[in-house]
């Protein structure tokens, strides 16, 4: 009995120390650093971007081509956190959407933003079935919308320019949700798979494209990143999301040459893995790992 009481006391002490550790970890995590985080995940041949505003509001833009996004989220979110405030689906191609299906199943999602375009695939049907089943609110993206993530942070929606609800565009990239993340004086342009057509429309729209970071369109394909568009964005950093040794040859040398012409510091998930930036509101800086 004496040994039992001794062991019981030891186990209780261990549990107490462990609980204290969890509490202090939570305190420091919730206290926050007053920095915004932007992470372009190394997700293979696809796109997935995680944003954590300075007030801890969390946004996931696209989910990549597989369940690999779950491990990525687990690496940047506290283990007890099973909710994401906003999920943005830029367009319903599988390399952006497939991973989001498991995210819907395993996380509580505050709201979903998408273009509303009709796209006839089994994954897209499952996506909408899950949204309905879990009663997740859906907002349809339209140029001019502003989503306030915190008093100092907003996600400005730049495209689509027109409604695609119930429409099936011949090129679903024309219905892309392009957004600009703004935190005080720092900004990042997040283009999804926007191609030249949308880049020129954005230029003609007169919207302010100037950003510190450009998430390069369509994985660095030759269908995107025209020089006039890059000149208007004038970023310090560019990030290309592409899978290692992918069969499409992304990113193309043409795109790399365009970025080099403007002396832009360019990072690639196929070479640099996850590419993370933080901002204190004045500028973005890359996090070295």
VEXNUTI-735949 format. One record per residue (C-alpha): x, y, z; residue in one letter; residue number from 1. Coordinates in Angstrom, 3 decimals, always signed. Each point is the difference from the previous one (the first is absolute). Layout:
BEGIN
+----------+----------+----------+------+-----+
|       c1 |       c2 |       c3 | rest |  nr |
+----------+----------+----------+------+-----+
|        X |        Y |        Z |    A | NUM |
...
+----------+----------+----------+------+-----+
end
This chain:
BEGIN
+----------+----------+----------+------+-----+
|       c1 |       c2 |       c3 | rest |  nr |
+----------+----------+----------+------+-----+
|   +0.000 |   +0.000 |   +0.000 |    X |   1 |
|   +2.849 |   +2.364 |   +0.858 |    X |   2 |
|   +1.639 |   -0.642 |   -3.407 |    X |   3 |
|   -3.348 |   +0.505 |   -1.683 |    X |   4 |
|   -0.433 |   +3.369 |   +1.718 |    X |   5 |
|   +3.567 |   +0.983 |   -0.938 |    X |   6 |
|   -0.509 |   -0.933 |   -3.672 |    X |   7 |
|   -3.346 |   +1.746 |   +0.035 |    X |   8 |
|   +1.643 |   +3.197 |   +1.267 |    X |   9 |
|   +2.705 |   -0.221 |   -2.680 |    X |  10 |
|   -2.556 |   -0.511 |   -2.767 |    X |  11 |
|   -2.080 |   +2.899 |   +1.349 |    X |  12 |
|   +3.104 |   +2.237 |   +0.032 |    X |  13 |
|   +0.838 |   -0.974 |   -3.597 |    X |  14 |
|   -3.553 |   +0.788 |   -1.098 |    X |  15 |
|   +0.139 |   +3.323 |   +1.823 |    X |  16 |
|   +3.262 |   +0.993 |   -1.706 |    X |  17 |
|   -1.351 |   -1.078 |   -3.403 |    X |  18 |
|   -3.214 |   +1.972 |   +0.540 |    X |  19 |
|   +1.977 |   +3.081 |   +1.046 |    X |  20 |
|   +2.110 |   -0.309 |   -3.140 |    X |  21 |
|   -3.091 |   -0.142 |   -2.203 |    X |  22 |
|   -1.520 |   +3.016 |   +1.770 |    X |  23 |
|   +3.146 |   +2.123 |   -0.361 |    X |  24 |
|   +0.365 |   -1.056 |   -3.644 |    X |  25 |
|   -3.583 |   +1.082 |   -0.591 |    X |  26 |
|   +0.562 |   +3.317 |   +1.760 |    X |  27 |
|   +3.043 |   +0.853 |   -2.094 |    X |  28 |
|   -1.656 |   -1.204 |   -3.222 |    X |  29 |
|   -3.238 |   +1.899 |   +0.559 |    X |  30 |
|   +1.909 |   +3.085 |   +1.054 |    X |  31 |
|   +1.343 |   +0.109 |   -3.558 |    X |  32 |
|   +2.963 |   +1.862 |   -1.420 |    X |  33 |
|   -1.988 |   +2.749 |   -1.761 |    X |  34 |
|   +1.485 |   -1.255 |   -3.262 |    X |  35 |
|   -1.905 |   -1.328 |   -2.969 |    X |  36 |
|   +1.136 |   -3.338 |   -1.424 |    X |  37 |
|   -0.272 |   -1.014 |   -3.654 |    X |  38 |
|   +1.111 |   -3.513 |   -0.929 |    X |  39 |
|   +0.015 |   -1.465 |   -3.498 |    X |  40 |
|   -0.063 |   -3.717 |   +0.717 |    X |  41 |
|   +2.191 |   -2.477 |   -1.845 |    X |  42 |
|   -3.022 |   -2.030 |   -1.027 |    X |  43 |
|   +1.234 |   -1.665 |   -3.189 |    X |  44 |
|   -1.360 |   +1.013 |   -3.392 |    X |  45 |
|   -2.758 |   +2.255 |   +1.255 |    X |  46 |
|   -0.694 |   +3.017 |   +2.202 |    X |  47 |
|   -0.668 |   +0.498 |   +3.693 |    X |  48 |
|   +0.579 |   +3.173 |   +2.023 |    X |  49 |
|   -0.472 |   +0.512 |   +3.738 |    X |  50 |
|   -0.513 |   +3.433 |   +1.530 |    X |  51 |
|   -0.065 |   +0.848 |   +3.683 |    X |  52 |
|   -0.849 |   +3.626 |   +0.699 |    X |  53 |
|   +1.538 |   +1.820 |   +2.923 |    X |  54 |
|   -3.191 |   -0.645 |   +2.020 |    X |  55 |
|   +0.256 |   -3.762 |   -0.762 |    X |  56 |
|   -2.778 |   -0.057 |   -2.625 |    X |  57 |
|   +0.859 |   -2.914 |   -2.305 |    X |  58 |
|   -0.569 |   -0.295 |   -3.733 |    X |  59 |
|   +0.743 |   -2.918 |   -2.328 |    X |  60 |
|   +0.111 |   +0.756 |   -3.722 |    X |  61 |
|   -0.234 |   -3.249 |   -1.973 |    X |  62 |
|   +0.991 |   -3.419 |   +1.289 |    X |  63 |
|   +2.283 |   -1.562 |   -2.576 |    X |  64 |
|   -0.455 |   -3.315 |   -1.820 |    X |  65 |
|   -0.048 |   -2.400 |   +2.977 |    X |  66 |
|   -0.432 |   -0.490 |   +3.746 |    X |  67 |
|   +3.555 |   +1.296 |   +0.507 |    X |  68 |
|   -1.545 |   +3.315 |   +1.007 |    X |  69 |
|   -1.146 |   -1.561 |   +3.289 |    X |  70 |
|   +3.588 |   -0.568 |   +1.154 |    X |  71 |
|   +0.895 |   +3.512 |   -1.121 |    X |  72 |
|   -2.815 |   +1.497 |   +2.068 |    X |  73 |
|   +1.044 |   -2.128 |   +2.952 |    X |  74 |
|   +3.499 |   +1.445 |   -0.217 |    X |  75 |
|   -1.111 |   +3.659 |   +0.184 |    X |  76 |
|   -3.116 |   -0.148 |   +2.201 |    X |  77 |
|   -0.174 |   -0.930 |   +3.722 |    X |  78 |
|   -1.007 |   -3.645 |   +0.464 |    X |  79 |
|   -3.235 |   +0.949 |   +1.779 |    X |  80 |
|   -1.090 |   +2.426 |   -2.733 |    X |  81 |
|   -2.510 |   -1.723 |   -2.281 |    X |  82 |
|   -1.564 |   +3.040 |   -1.616 |    X |  83 |
|   +0.826 |   +2.238 |   -2.967 |    X |  84 |
|   -1.793 |   +3.313 |   -0.364 |    X |  85 |
|   -0.024 |   +0.224 |   -3.793 |    X |  86 |
|   +0.720 |   -2.435 |   -2.834 |    X |  87 |
|   +0.410 |   +1.435 |   -3.499 |    X |  88 |
|   -0.291 |   -2.244 |   -3.050 |    X |  89 |
|   +1.560 |   +1.942 |   -2.871 |    X |  90 |
|   -1.407 |   -2.412 |   -2.593 |    X |  91 |
|   -1.149 |   -3.628 |   -0.057 |    X |  92 |
|   +2.948 |   -1.757 |   -1.643 |    X |  93 |
|   +1.084 |   -3.034 |   +2.022 |    X |  94 |
|   +3.540 |   +1.287 |   +0.621 |    X |  95 |
|   -1.538 |   +2.839 |   +2.027 |    X |  96 |
|   -3.132 |   -1.645 |   +1.369 |    X |  97 |
|   +0.585 |   -3.711 |   +0.748 |    X |  98 |
|   +1.736 |   +0.621 |   +3.324 |    X |  99 |
|   -2.770 |   +2.324 |   +1.147 |    X | 100 |
|   -2.491 |   -2.870 |   +0.098 |    X | 101 |
|   +1.821 |   -1.604 |   +2.940 |    X | 102 |
|   +0.421 |   +3.432 |   +1.596 |    X | 103 |
|   -3.789 |   +0.403 |   -0.047 |    X | 104 |
|   -0.393 |   -3.400 |   +1.641 |    X | 105 |
|   +2.504 |   +0.602 |   +2.809 |    X | 106 |
|   -0.238 |   +3.712 |   +0.794 |    X | 107 |
|   -2.771 |   +2.382 |   +0.974 |    X | 108 |
|   -0.138 |   +2.569 |   -2.791 |    X | 109 |
|   -1.439 |   +3.454 |   +0.654 |    X | 110 |
|   -0.688 |   +0.905 |   -3.633 |    X | 111 |
|   +0.919 |   -1.002 |   -3.548 |    X | 112 |
|   +0.662 |   +2.421 |   -2.848 |    X | 113 |
|   -0.092 |   -1.230 |   -3.617 |    X | 114 |
|   -0.829 |   +1.236 |   -3.493 |    X | 115 |
|   -3.268 |   -1.914 |   -0.367 |    X | 116 |
|   +0.998 |   -1.327 |   -3.434 |    X | 117 |
|   -1.549 |   -3.310 |   -1.021 |    X | 118 |
|   +2.515 |   -2.788 |   -0.475 |    X | 119 |
|   -1.021 |   -3.573 |   -0.627 |    X | 120 |
|   +2.323 |   -2.255 |   +1.988 |    X | 121 |
|   -0.575 |   -2.518 |   +2.780 |    X | 122 |
|   +2.325 |   +1.954 |   +2.348 |    X | 123 |
|   -1.914 |   +3.234 |   -0.526 |    X | 124 |
|   -3.314 |   -1.739 |   +0.655 |    X | 125 |
|   +1.409 |   -1.512 |   +3.196 |    X | 126 |
|   +1.315 |   +3.415 |   +1.020 |    X | 127 |
|   -3.467 |   +1.556 |   -0.244 |    X | 128 |
|   -1.686 |   -2.981 |   +1.634 |    X | 129 |
|   +2.299 |   +0.392 |   +3.017 |    X | 130 |
|   -0.629 |   +3.742 |   +0.181 |    X | 131 |
|   -3.732 |   -0.649 |   +0.081 |    X | 132 |
|   +0.292 |   -2.895 |   +2.451 |    X | 133 |
|   +2.087 |   +2.035 |   +2.463 |    X | 134 |
|   -2.069 |   +3.189 |   -0.491 |    X | 135 |
|   +3.077 |   +2.033 |   -0.906 |    X | 136 |
|   -0.894 |   +3.480 |   -1.303 |    X | 137 |
|   +1.083 |   +0.632 |   -3.596 |    X | 138 |
|   +0.799 |   +3.448 |   -1.382 |    X | 139 |
|   +0.379 |   +0.571 |   -3.735 |    X | 140 |
|   +3.091 |   +2.025 |   -0.856 |    X | 141 |
|   -0.307 |   +3.165 |   -2.042 |    X | 142 |
|   +2.460 |   +2.796 |   -0.757 |    X | 143 |
|   -0.261 |   +2.823 |   +2.533 |    X | 144 |
|   -0.751 |   -2.120 |   +3.064 |    X | 145 |
|   +2.074 |   +0.632 |   +3.115 |    X | 146 |
|   +0.278 |   -2.648 |   +2.705 |    X | 147 |
|   +1.221 |   +1.450 |   +3.300 |    X | 148 |
|   +2.159 |   -2.515 |   +1.837 |    X | 149 |
|   +0.962 |   +2.475 |   +2.739 |    X | 150 |
|   -0.160 |   +3.764 |   +0.543 |    X | 151 |
|   +3.248 |   +0.322 |   -1.990 |    X | 152 |
|   -0.244 |   -2.936 |   -2.410 |    X | 153 |
|   -2.288 |   -0.573 |   -2.952 |    X | 154 |
|   -0.281 |   -2.320 |   -2.973 |    X | 155 |
|   -1.029 |   +2.018 |   -3.047 |    X | 156 |
|   -1.681 |   -2.023 |   -2.745 |    X | 157 |
|   +1.192 |   +1.151 |   -3.442 |    X | 158 |
|   -1.675 |   -2.593 |   -2.236 |    X | 159 |
|   -2.357 |   -1.399 |   -1.301 |    X | 160 |
|   -1.193 |   +3.162 |   -1.718 |    X | 161 |
|   -3.434 |   -1.473 |   -0.773 |    X | 162 |
|   -2.327 |   -2.616 |   +1.448 |    X | 163 |
|   +0.742 |   -3.635 |   -0.861 |    X | 164 |
|   -2.825 |   -1.492 |   +2.054 |    X | 165 |
|   -1.343 |   -2.991 |   -1.923 |    X | 166 |
|   +2.294 |   +0.727 |   -2.964 |    X | 167 |
|   +2.558 |   -2.389 |   -1.477 |    X | 168 |
|   +2.803 |   +2.083 |   -1.549 |    X | 169 |
|   +1.976 |   -1.734 |   -2.741 |    X | 170 |
|   +3.123 |   +0.795 |   +2.025 |    X | 171 |
|   -0.790 |   -0.162 |   +3.728 |    X | 172 |
|   +3.140 |   +2.064 |   +0.627 |    X | 173 |
|   -1.972 |   +2.998 |   -1.301 |    X | 174 |
|   -2.185 |   -0.302 |   +3.128 |    X | 175 |
|   +3.014 |   +0.104 |   +2.322 |    X | 176 |
|   -0.236 |   +1.537 |   +3.466 |    X | 177 |
|   +2.974 |   +2.381 |   +0.087 |    X | 178 |
|   +0.545 |   +1.831 |   +3.281 |    X | 179 |
|   +2.324 |   +2.524 |   +1.587 |    X | 180 |
|   +0.935 |   -0.451 |   +3.643 |    X | 181 |
|   +0.639 |   +3.327 |   +1.714 |    X | 182 |
|   +1.359 |   +0.399 |   +3.522 |    X | 183 |
|   +0.588 |   +3.682 |   +0.779 |    X | 184 |
|   +2.700 |   +1.052 |   -2.508 |    X | 185 |
|   +0.948 |   -3.508 |   -1.185 |    X | 186 |
|   -1.764 |   -2.048 |   -2.675 |    X | 187 |
|   +0.044 |   -3.230 |   -2.009 |    X | 188 |
|   -1.701 |   -0.715 |   -3.315 |    X | 189 |
|   -1.415 |   -3.533 |   -0.105 |    X | 190 |
|   -0.830 |   -0.964 |   -3.572 |    X | 191 |
|   -0.936 |   -3.693 |   +0.071 |    X | 192 |
|   +0.234 |   -1.227 |   -3.590 |    X | 193 |
|   -0.822 |   +3.359 |   -1.605 |    X | 194 |
|   +1.192 |   +0.109 |   -3.589 |    X | 195 |
|   +0.913 |   +2.827 |   -2.389 |    X | 196 |
|   -3.653 |   +0.801 |   -0.746 |    X | 197 |
|   -0.683 |   +0.866 |   +3.649 |    X | 198 |
|   +3.366 |   +1.702 |   +0.447 |    X | 199 |
|   -0.806 |   +2.416 |   -2.825 |    X | 200 |
|   -3.525 |   +0.547 |   +1.319 |    X | 201 |
|   +1.437 |   +0.843 |   +3.402 |    X | 202 |
|   +2.389 |   +2.459 |   -1.626 |    X | 203 |
|   -2.856 |   +1.664 |   -1.905 |    X | 204 |
|   -2.221 |   +0.130 |   +3.094 |    X | 205 |
|   +2.251 |   +2.586 |   +1.633 |    X | 206 |
|   +0.079 |   -1.874 |   +3.318 |    X | 207 |
|   +3.129 |   +0.492 |   +2.107 |    X | 208 |
|   +2.078 |   -3.131 |   -0.632 |    X | 209 |
|   +3.180 |   +1.181 |   +1.757 |    X | 210 |
|   +0.948 |   -2.666 |   +2.527 |    X | 211 |
|   +3.020 |   -1.157 |   +1.978 |    X | 212 |
|   -0.615 |   -3.640 |   -0.934 |    X | 213 |
|   -1.295 |   -1.533 |   -3.230 |    X | 214 |
|   -1.256 |   -3.566 |   +0.155 |    X | 215 |
|   +0.769 |   -0.799 |   -3.629 |    X | 216 |
|   -2.965 |   -1.140 |   -2.093 |    X | 217 |
|   -0.546 |   -3.540 |   -1.266 |    X | 218 |
|   +3.108 |   -1.563 |   +1.573 |    X | 219 |
|   +2.360 |   +2.055 |   -2.144 |    X | 220 |
|   -1.541 |   -1.125 |   -3.278 |    X | 221 |
|   +0.626 |   +1.974 |   -3.199 |    X | 222 |
|   -3.740 |   +0.817 |   -0.011 |    X | 223 |
|   +0.528 |   +2.551 |   +2.801 |    X | 224 |
|   +2.354 |   +2.688 |   +1.334 |    X | 225 |
|   +0.130 |   +2.438 |   -2.911 |    X | 226 |
|   +2.661 |   +2.716 |   +0.436 |    X | 227 |
|   -2.521 |   +2.880 |   +0.163 |    X | 228 |
|   -1.814 |   -1.740 |   +2.846 |    X | 229 |
|   +3.209 |   -0.671 |   +1.933 |    X | 230 |
|   +1.054 |   +3.627 |   -0.482 |    X | 231 |
|   -3.322 |   +1.202 |   +1.457 |    X | 232 |
|   +0.284 |   -2.299 |   +3.034 |    X | 233 |
|   +3.692 |   +0.878 |   +0.473 |    X | 234 |
|   +0.506 |   -2.536 |   +2.793 |    X | 235 |
|   +3.102 |   -0.513 |   +2.078 |    X | 236 |
|   -0.755 |   -3.729 |   +0.210 |    X | 237 |
|   -1.625 |   -2.522 |   -2.323 |    X | 238 |
|   -1.084 |   -3.501 |   +0.979 |    X | 239 |
|   -0.658 |   -2.843 |   -2.421 |    X | 240 |
|   -1.947 |   -3.035 |   +1.183 |    X | 241 |
|   +0.995 |   -3.068 |   -2.032 |    X | 242 |
|   +0.711 |   -3.658 |   +0.595 |    X | 243 |
|   +3.490 |   -1.435 |   -0.269 |    X | 244 |
|   +0.711 |   -1.437 |   -3.468 |    X | 245 |
|   -3.620 |   +0.612 |   -1.046 |    X | 246 |
|   -1.044 |   -1.190 |   -3.459 |    X | 247 |
|   -1.021 |   +3.502 |   -1.128 |    X | 248 |
|   +3.478 |   +1.494 |   +0.218 |    X | 249 |
|   -1.149 |   +2.632 |   +2.518 |    X | 250 |
|   +1.335 |   +2.540 |   +0.524 |    X | 251 |
|   +0.982 |   +0.842 |   -3.571 |    X | 252 |
|   +3.256 |   +1.718 |   -0.799 |    X | 253 |
|   -2.027 |   +2.779 |   -1.627 |    X | 254 |
|   -1.644 |   +0.848 |   +3.321 |    X | 255 |
|   +3.268 |   -0.245 |   +1.924 |    X | 256 |
|   +1.652 |   +2.326 |   -2.515 |    X | 257 |
|   -2.832 |   +2.538 |   +0.352 |    X | 258 |
|   +0.368 |   +0.063 |   +3.785 |    X | 259 |
|   +3.788 |   +0.236 |   -0.279 |    X | 260 |
|   -0.352 |   +2.939 |   -2.396 |    X | 261 |
|   -1.661 |   +1.966 |   +2.810 |    X | 262 |
|   +2.554 |   -1.154 |   +2.604 |    X | 263 |
|   -2.674 |   -1.696 |   +2.106 |    X | 264 |
|   +1.100 |   -2.406 |   +2.736 |    X | 265 |
|   -1.715 |   -3.187 |   -1.106 |    X | 266 |
|   -0.747 |   -3.088 |   +2.098 |    X | 267 |
|   -1.369 |   -3.340 |   -1.179 |    X | 268 |
|   -1.696 |   -2.656 |   +2.084 |    X | 269 |
|   +1.623 |   -2.702 |   -2.144 |    X | 270 |
|   +3.390 |   +1.286 |   +1.187 |    X | 271 |
|   -0.597 |   +1.988 |   +3.199 |    X | 272 |
|   -2.832 |   -2.133 |   +1.472 |    X | 273 |
|   -2.454 |   +2.036 |   +2.116 |    X | 274 |
|   +0.571 |   +3.709 |   -0.624 |    X | 275 |
|   -0.972 |   +2.109 |   +3.021 |    X | 276 |
|   -0.160 |   +3.758 |   +0.487 |    X | 277 |
|   -0.914 |   +2.174 |   +2.961 |    X | 278 |
|   -1.005 |   +3.642 |   +0.104 |    X | 279 |
|   -0.039 |   +2.487 |   +2.850 |    X | 280 |
|   -2.252 |   +2.229 |   -2.097 |    X | 281 |
|   +2.799 |   +1.937 |   -1.656 |    X | 282 |
|   +1.488 |   -2.688 |   -2.259 |    X | 283 |
|   +0.213 |   -3.735 |   -0.606 |    X | 284 |
|   +3.131 |   -1.931 |   +0.849 |    X | 285 |
|   +0.755 |   -3.595 |   -0.881 |    X | 286 |
|   +0.322 |   -2.412 |   +2.905 |    X | 287 |
|   +3.215 |   -2.019 |   -0.301 |    X | 288 |
|   -0.184 |   -3.604 |   +1.179 |    X | 289 |
+----------+----------+----------+------+-----+
end
